[in-house]
Amino acid sequence: MTPPAPTPVDSMLLAARAVIAPDAVHTPGWVDIRAGLIVACGAGEPPRAPDHVFAESTLAPGYVDIHTHGGGGSSFNDADTDAAVARITATHRAHGTTTMMASLVTGPLDTFERTVAALAGLVERGVLAGIHLEGPWLSPVHRGAHDESLLREPDTETVDRLMRAGRGTVRMVTIAPELEGGLAAVTQIAGHGAVAAIGHTDANYDLTRQAIAAGATAGTHVFNAMRQIHQREPGPALALLEDPNVFAELIADGVHLHPAVVRFIIESPSRPVFVTDAMAAAGADDGAYKLGGLDVSVANGVARLADGTIAGSVLTLSEAVRYAVHTAGVPLAVAVRAATQNPADMIGLPDRGRLAAGLRADLIVLDAGLCVTATMQAGVWCAR
């Protein structure tokens, strides 16, 4: 069934073949929505005649992407911040993402600071959920698609400067803890109320454990852009994945990780979080793009620098869930949790990521192939 036009309504009762709730899949199920909030969610027949019936579809929470650089031809680093954010959020919302954090690749410090300040206003207006600084405190050895000349070691003054520019909206910072001052910066970042995420790092296993003890609670796209596992030096990935208090980002696009590695992360003690790490070409055509100041070529849906280094992705979370389920063999409810509840918990958003009473009415309608056919944000059907 096609949902109505994107017009606000005070109340709405939805029934579906299945509803993915936090701790169960209701088949059938229903969701009751009033004034933009979920007031009840249950199994079986709805308590009254539903306003909309999705007899062949599944209702799930709206996707939450906490690591995205762009889409629709635009990047969060673009000079025209408002126009870029409008295009990026519209592109990903069409694929079911109802909550998004803006990720910034490393740039010149003054420019970085201005961009953070501009994005902070959009977070304060509720357009974005927060800001993620992916740099400049990254390892040159595992820099990925970051300009090596702009990377730097963390110092108290610079960390405070960028965090203050965000006016409390910087929710996540990726950092290589082996850099001089790295462990202190982890504690400093956590002290600002942001997630300190270990990534783009050459840290060994023991140092990664020290960083977790210092306040790090996440791993940025685990296995990618970090020291790999060796039998005598297991590196950062194993330290991250064995800890049930750590959130582990993974890019499930068939390019960054083998499907067996996707399953390995999902089944680890850590809390898996699907991210897109999408750059401007997500939802756009192949061709030439920029990621920060670096040239990126996108061909056959894969983004690379001139030297062949993978430069983000063209992924949407809708595609990530489908890949995880259809190719990696991840159960649907587990895959949905990794794209909704876990990322919301990771960055401290208690009002979304679940279909449960009292939370914001963000939800998606999935067809039998797990494609998003409709998206609701705060109780309003979104235009497609």
C-alpha positions, 0 to 999 in steps of 0.5 A: 500500500502506498502511504498518503502524501507527506501531510502532518496528522495528529494520530495514525494507526499502522498495521503490517505483516511484521513489526520489528520491535526492540526485543521481538518481531511481531507477526502481524503487528501494529504501531499507534502514533499520535502527535509525532510520537509512538504511543504503543506498539504491539503484536496481533490485531490492532486495537481499532481499525487501522488507518493504513495496512501494509499487508505484505510489508514490514515496519522497522525503525528509521535508519540512523547513520552516524558516519556519513560524509555526503550524498546526492553529489554534495559533501558536508565539507562543502562551502555552502553548508545549508545547500549541501546538508539539504541534498545529503539528508534528502538523498539518504532519507529517500532510502530510509535514513531518518537520523543522520550525523555529519562526518567531516574528513580532515581539512585545514584547521581554520576551515575545519573550525568554520565548517563545524560552527556552521553545521552546529547551527543545523544540529541545533535546529534538529536537521542533523543529529550531531557532528563527527570529526574524522580527523585531524588526529589520525595515523599517517600510516592508515590515513585512508582518504585523508590528506597526510599533510593536514594530519596532526598530533592532538594537543589540549588547545586544538581539541578544545578549540574544535569541540568549542566550535561545535557548541556541544554538537560534536558527538563523535571524534575518531582518533588514533590513540598511539599519537603523542598525546593520544590517550590524553585526548581520548579522555579529553574528548570523552570529557566533552561528552562526545564518543571517542572512537578508535580508528585510522590507527596503528595502535597495538592490542594493548594500547587499544585496551588502554584507550578503552580504559581512558574513555574510548567507546567505539571503533571507526569502520573496524578492520578498515584503515587500522593495523590488521590482526597478527597471531602474535599482535592482534591489533586494535580490531580484536581489542574492540570486538571482544569488549561488550561496552564498545560499539563497532562500526562496519561498512557492509557494502561488499567492498570494505569487508568480506561477508564472513567478516561482516558476520564475525563482527555482528556475532562478536561481543561488541555492539555492531553499528552499520555505517555508510561512510558515504561520500558525495557519489552516494545516490549519484552517478559514477564520475569524478568527485572530491573528498575533502581536498582529494580527488576521488574517482567512482566507477562501478559503485566503488570510490577510490583515490588515484593510488587505488585507496578506497575513499569512502563508499556510495552506500545507503543504510538500506543497501547495507541491511540488504547486503547483510541479510541476503549476502552475509546471512545476518538475521533481519532483526539483528541487521535492523538493530545494527542500523537503528538501535545501536547507532542511536545508543552509541551517540546518546539518542534515547528518543529514536532507533526503536519502535517503542512507546514514548519515542519519536515516530521514525519508521520505514516500510520494507517490502519483501526484498527489504527495499524501503517503500515509504519513510516516516519522520517524526510522524510525517510521511516523507516525500519520495 
